[in-house]
Amino acid sequence: GFNHANQGVPITGTTAGFDFTALSVSSDASWAVPSVDAAKSEVTLSFQTSALINSTNTATITVTGAGTTDTFFVKASVAPLNIVKLEDDPIRSRTYGVQQNGLNRGCVVVIDPINNTPVACVTVGKKPADLAVSRDGTELLAINCVDETVTVLDLATRRVKDTIALPQFDNWGAEDTTADVAFGPGATIYYTDGSWAPVLRVFNRTTQQVTQSVLDDGNGFGDFALSPDEDS
């Protein structure tokens, strides 16, 4: 199994000069370990999820300080391994895979291909279908069919840095549909949607708009590939 990558939970509602180092945190589950990162003003959660057996697991995190106590809950879902796409990292000795869990939220798994060992997993949207890694190895995109979103991962931290709601995404049936995604030049993302005849969309991350839609002779795009310079 995979241990989930660390997650940060922001600490909000504090006053100027608040002493984050005075906070204490605890968990009622051994698989979710909290700590306070005063520099980032957050509770950092590290996980030991690889040995979990139950399909659904819940941990209660308690934060105490300044005379108050707050709690929040962390849920971990375990599903059979179902990797549908793989992509190599151009910089690191890492391979990334898309893990689907039906129509539920899936994840991106990180594998060490040299030692053939699991490294981590990161939760993304519902029914992720494809992924792409930037040429400089800084970002990963995962396109989610049910959410009609693209999850952007920071590969240095293995954290979600953005979730893009796609303004145009036709979907003829969530159970049967799929989608593809790729980095283009500059702020461009290419993706195909989930329509019966998938449409190729050109999306600008800066304006958050689709700048072009292409339908291939009415049959759609089953997949697509870019040239090494990402211009065609």
Salt bridges, closest charged atoms under 4 A:
GLU42 OE2 - ARG159 NH2 3.08
ASP89 OD2 - ARG92 NH1 2.67
ASP112 OD2 - ARG94 NH1 3.76
ASP130 OD1 - LYS85 NZ 3.44
GLU139 OE2 - LYS161 NZ 2.84
GLU139 OE1 - ARG205 NH1 2.84
ASP170 OD2 - ARG201 NH2 3.17
ASP180 OD1 - LYS85 NZ 3.25
ASP193 OD2 - ARG201 NH2 2.98
GLU230 OE2 - ARG135 NE 3.57
